């Protein structure tokens, strides 16, 4: 089976729901998209893209970095992968 972070990266511009463990240890569910560039302000990305997936959170209207190792499940096109 494909790794969960690969499913997210393969989603393209589709909406994806990601359930993961935050840095403080709490669980979070995020609904967002990859490839959103409308809100970028310039500058270089300082996030280690080998460890994190950067996704645009549509509810909170901001970019979020998700640690690839803490992803619990991904929902894409109505199918949930764990």
C-alpha positions as CSV (number, residue, x, y, z in Angstrom):
1,X,0.0,0.0,0.0
2,X,1.1,3.6,-0.7
3,X,2.3,5.6,2.2
4,X,-0.2,8.2,3.5
5,X,2.0,11.2,2.6
6,X,2.3,9.9,-1.0
7,X,-1.5,9.9,-1.2
8,X,-1.6,13.5,-0.1
9,X,1.1,14.5,-2.6
10,X,-0.7,12.6,-5.3
11,X,-4.0,14.5,-4.7
12,X,-2.9,17.5,-6.8
13,X,-5.3,20.3,-6.3
14,X,-8.1,18.1,-4.9
15,X,-9.4,18.6,-1.4
16,X,-8.0,16.2,1.1
17,X,-8.8,15.6,4.8
18,X,-5.8,14.6,7.0
19,X,-5.9,13.3,10.6
20,X,-2.6,13.7,12.4
21,X,-0.9,14.2,15.7
22,X,0.1,17.8,16.4
23,X,3.5,18.8,18.0
24,X,1.8,19.1,21.4
25,X,0.5,15.5,21.2
26,X,-3.2,16.4,20.5
27,X,-5.1,15.0,17.5
28,X,-6.2,17.3,14.7
29,X,-8.3,16.9,11.5
30,X,-7.4,19.3,8.7
31,X,-9.3,19.9,5.4
32,X,-7.1,21.5,2.8
33,X,-5.5,21.5,-0.6
34,X,-2.0,21.3,-2.0
35,X,-0.7,23.7,-4.6
36,X,-2.5,26.8,-3.3
37,X,-0.3,29.8,-4.2
38,X,-2.8,32.7,-3.9
39,X,-1.7,33.6,-0.3
40,X,2.0,33.4,-0.7
41,X,3.9,36.5,0.2
42,X,7.3,35.7,-1.2
43,X,10.5,34.4,0.4
44,X,11.9,30.9,0.6
45,X,10.3,27.9,2.2
46,X,12.1,27.1,5.5
47,X,10.3,23.8,6.1
48,X,12.2,20.5,5.6
49,X,10.0,19.1,2.8
50,X,11.5,15.6,3.4
51,X,9.9,15.6,6.9
52,X,6.8,17.8,6.4
53,X,3.9,18.1,4.0
54,X,2.8,21.7,3.5
55,X,-1.0,22.0,2.9
56,X,-3.4,25.0,2.8
57,X,-6.0,24.8,5.6
58,X,-9.2,26.1,4.0
59,X,-11.0,26.5,7.4
60,X,-8.3,28.6,9.1
61,X,-7.1,30.1,5.8
62,X,-3.4,29.5,6.2
63,X,-0.6,27.1,5.3
64,X,0.1,24.3,7.7
65,X,3.1,21.9,7.9
66,X,2.3,18.3,8.8
67,X,4.9,16.0,10.1
68,X,4.9,13.0,7.7
69,X,5.5,10.5,10.6
70,X,2.4,11.6,12.6
71,X,-0.2,11.2,9.8
72,X,-2.9,8.8,11.0
73,X,-5.4,8.8,8.1
74,X,-6.1,10.6,4.8
75,X,-9.5,10.9,3.1
76,X,-9.4,11.6,-0.6
77,X,-12.4,11.3,-3.0
78,X,-14.5,9.8,-0.2
79,X,-12.1,7.0,0.5
80,X,-10.2,6.9,3.8
81,X,-6.7,5.4,4.0
82,X,-5.1,4.5,7.3
